[in-house]
Amino acid sequence: MAIWGKAGIKPSGKWYIIIKDFMMATLKKADKENGYFMVDSSTWVAGRKELANTKVLFRGDPLLVNTYHALCLPYGATDGQPYASKFIDFVSSQEGQKIVREYGTSLYGEAMYNDAAYAKQYDH
């Protein structure tokens, strides 16, 4: 809703439909009904081959980039904390970032996610 607000639009009326379903199901419904939908890039990459009517109209605005953070409690806070810390170390390593950067490429022809270096320039 924040993006609608920045655009100065309060979505309502017959043209605005609230689906209340998962991303892929909503994307497929928009495709079937020739609608519009704001979707994350990984859902688009995974589903685009099944979509006959849908194409990307806009991408790349920093406002649309969704960054994720890996957070961990301080040492000793829980029994699982050391495992969480090791997982974060792995994900942030060169090997882990390579997995993130290439994930989905063999199946979909392009990666589903961007690495930390890409995300860092858009962290907000």
KEKE-3310 file (N, C-alpha, C; in steps of 0.2 Angstrom, whole numbers, plus 5000, padded with zeros to 4 digits):
npx = (5004:5010:5017:5007:5002:5013:5012:5000:4988:4973:4969:4954:4938:4930:4941:4951:4957:4957:4966:4970:4979:4993:5008:5011:4999:4991:4998:4996:4982:4981:4987:4978:4966:4970:4976:4984:4999:5009:5024:5036:5053:5058:5047:5041:5052:5051:5038:5035:5036:5024:5015:5004:4999:5006:5018:5033:5032:5038:5053:5066:5066:5073:5064:5057:5065:5068:5076:5084:5089:5101:5099:5105:5104:5113:5128:5125:5112:5102:5100:5101:5108:5123:5122:5114:5122:5133:5127:5123:5136:5140:5131:5134:5147:5159:5156:5143:5136:5138:5129:5117:5117:5117:5106:5092:5095:5099:5087:5077:5083:5088:5094:5085:5087:5096:5113:5122:5130:5123:5111:5115:5117:5104:5099:5087)
npy = (4994:5006:5010:5013:5024:5033:5035:5042:5037:5029:5013:5007:5001:4993:4989:4986:4972:4961:4947:4938:4926:4915:4921:4915:4909:4921:4928:4919:4921:4934:4933:4925:4933:4944:4954:4966:4965:4966:4958:4948:4945:4932:4924:4927:4923:4909:4906:4912:4905:4898:4908:4915:4928:4938:4950:4959:4975:4985:4987:4988:5000:5007:5007:4996:4986:4972:4969:4957:4952:4944:4939:4937:4931:4936:4927:4913:4915:4907:4889:4886:4896:4895:4888:4895:4906:4900:4897:4909:4914:4905:4908:4921:4919:4917:4905:4903:4915:4913:4902:4908:4918:4910:4902:4893:4895:4884:4878:4887:4896:4908:4917:4916:4925:4939:4943:4948:4959:4965:4968:4976:4989:4994:4994:4998)
npz = (5000:5003:4991:4982:4989:4988:4975:4975:4974:4979:4979:4973:4968:4954:4946:4954:4962:4976:4980:4989:4990:4986:4979:4966:4962:4961:4951:4940:4939:4936:4924:4917:4917:4910:4918:4929:4939:4953:4956:4964:4958:4958:4958:4946:4937:4940:4935:4922:4910:4909:4907:4896:4893:4900:4903:4908:4913:4919:4928:4941:4948:4963:4974:4972:4975:4985:4999:5009:5026:5036:5052:5069:5085:5100:5105:5115:5118:5114:5112:5099:5093:5089:5077:5069:5068:5061:5049:5044:5042:5032:5021:5018:5014:5000:4993:4997:4992:4979:4977:4979:4969:4958:4959:4952:4939:4931:4929:4925:4916:4920:4935:4950:4961:4968:4973:4988:4986:4975:4981:4992:4987:4986:4998:5010)
capx = (5000:5015:5019:5001:5002:5018:5009:4995:4982:4970:4966:4947:4934:4930:4948:4956:4954:4961:4965:4972:4982:5000:5010:5011:4992:4989:5001:4992:4975:4982:4988:4971:4961:4973:4976:4991:5001:5016:5026:5043:5057:5059:5040:5041:5056:5048:5032:5034:5035:5017:5010:5003:4997:5009:5025:5036:5031:5042:5057:5072:5066:5076:5059:5054:5070:5067:5082:5084:5095:5102:5100:5106:5104:5120:5131:5123:5105:5098:5104:5102:5112:5129:5120:5111:5128:5137:5123:5124:5143:5140:5127:5138:5154:5159:5152:5135:5134:5138:5123:5112:5118:5115:5100:5087:5098:5099:5080:5073:5087:5091:5094:5079:5089:5102:5118:5122:5133:5118:5106:5118:5116:5097:5097:5084)
capy = (5000:5012:5012:5016:5030:5037:5037:5047:5033:5025:5008:5004:5000:4986:4987:4983:4965:4958:4940:4934:4920:4915:4925:4911:4909:4927:4929:4915:4924:4940:4931:4923:4938:4950:4960:4968:4962:4967:4952:4947:4943:4925:4921:4929:4919:4902:4905:4915:4900:4896:4914:4917:4935:4943:4953:4964:4982:4990:4984:4991:5005:5005:5007:4989:4981:4969:4966:4952:4952:4938:4941:4931:4933:4936:4921:4910:4917:4901:4883:4885:4902:4894:4885:4901:4910:4897:4897:4916:4914:4902:4912:4927:4917:4917:4899:4904:4920:4910:4898:4913:4921:4906:4898:4893:4896:4878:4876:4893:4900:4914:4916:4919:4930:4943:4942:4953:4965:4969:4971:4982:4996:4996:4993:5004)
capz = (5000:5003:4984:4980:4993:4985:4968:4976:4972:4984:4975:4975:4963:4950:4943:4959:4965:4981:4978:4995:4988:4986:4973:4959:4960:4959:4945:4935:4939:4932:4917:4914:4916:4907:4923:4931:4946:4955:4958:4965:4953:4959:4956:4939:4934:4940:4932:4916:4904:4910:4906:4889:4892:4904:4902:4912:4910:4923:4934:4942:4953:4969:4978:4971:4977:4992:5002:5015:5030:5040:5059:5074:5092:5103:5107:5121:5119:5113:5110:5091:5091:5085:5071:5065:5066:5056:5043:5041:5039:5025:5016:5017:5011:4992:4991:4998:4988:4972:4976:4979:4963:4952:4960:4947:4932:4927:4928:4922:4912:4924:4942:4954:4966:4967:4978:4993:4983:4972:4986:4996:4983:4986:5005:5013)
cpx = (5004:5016:5013:5001:5007:5016:5003:4988:4980:4966:4959:4943:4934:4937:4953:4953:4959:4960:4966:4974:4989:5002:5009:5003:4989:4992:4997:4985:4976:4983:4981:4966:4964:4974:4983:4992:5008:5019:5034:5047:5057:5052:5039:5045:5054:5042:5031:5033:5028:5012:5010:5002:5001:5016:5027:5035:5036:5046:5063:5072:5069:5070:5056:5059:5069:5073:5080:5090:5095:5103:5101:5106:5111:5122:5128:5115:5100:5103:5106:5107:5118:5127:5118:5117:5132:5133:5124:5131:5144:5137:5131:5145:5153:5155:5145:5133:5134:5131:5117:5111:5116:5109:5094:5089:5097:5091:5076:5077:5090:5090:5087:5081:5095:5107:5118:5125:5128:5113:5109:5117:5109:5095:5094:5080)
cpy = (5006:5014:5015:5023:5035:5039:5041:5043:5029:5019:5006:5004:4993:4984:4984:4977:4963:4951:4936:4927:4920:4919:4921:4911:4915:4929:4926:4918:4930:4939:4929:4928:4945:4956:4962:4966:4964:4961:4952:4944:4935:4921:4922:4924:4911:4901:4908:4911:4898:4902:4916:4925:4940:4944:4958:4971:4987:4986:4989:4997:5003:5004:4999:4984:4978:4966:4962:4953:4946:4940:4935:4934:4932:4929:4919:4912:4911:4895:4883:4891:4900:4891:4891:4905:4907:4897:4904:4917:4911:4906:4918:4926:4918:4911:4900:4909:4917:4906:4903:4916:4917:4901:4899:4893:4890:4876:4881:4897:4907:4913:4919:4924:4933:4942:4948:4959:4969:4972:4977:4989:4998:4996:4999:5002)
cpz = (5000:4996:4981:4983:4990:4978:4969:4974:4978:4980:4977:4968:4959:4948:4948:4963:4970:4981:4985:4994:4987:4979:4966:4957:4958:4953:4939:4934:4935:4925:4913:4912:4913:4912:4924:4938:4947:4959:4960:4959:4953:4956:4949:4935:4934:4936:4925:4910:4904:4908:4899:4888:4895:4902:4907:4909:4913:4928:4935:4946:4960:4975:4978:4974:4984:4995:5008:5019:5034:5047:5064:5081:5095:5105:5114:5122:5118:5111:5103:5089:5087:5078:5066:5063:5060:5049:5040:5038:5032:5020:5014:5014:5003:4990:4992:4994:4981:4971:4976:4972:4957:4953:4955:4940:4928:4925:4924:4917:4914:4931:4945:4959:4964:4973:4983:4990:4979:4976:4990:4993:4984:4994:5008:5019)
residu = (MET:ALA:ILE:TRP:GLY:LYS:ALA:GLY:ILE:LYS:PRO:SER:GLY:LYS:TRP:TYR:ILE:ILE:ILE:LYS:ASP:PHE:MET:MET:ALA:THR:LEU:LYS:LYS:ALA:ASP:LYS:GLU:ASN:GLY:TYR:PHE:MET:VAL:ASP:SER:SER:THR:TRP:VAL:ALA:GLY:ARG:LYS:GLU:LEU:ALA:ASN:THR:LYS:VAL:LEU:PHE:ARG:GLY:ASP:PRO:LEU:LEU:VAL:ASN:THR:TYR:HIS:ALA:LEU:CYS:LEU:PRO:TYR:GLY:ALA:THR:ASP:GLY:GLN:PRO:TYR:ALA:SER:LYS:PHE:ILE:ASP:PHE:VAL:SER:SER:GLN:GLU:GLY:GLN:LYS:ILE:VAL:ARG:GLU:TYR:GLY:THR:SER:LEU:TYR:GLY:GLU:ALA:MET:TYR:ASN:ASP:ALA:ALA:TYR:ALA:LYS:GLN:TYR:ASP:HIS)
# end
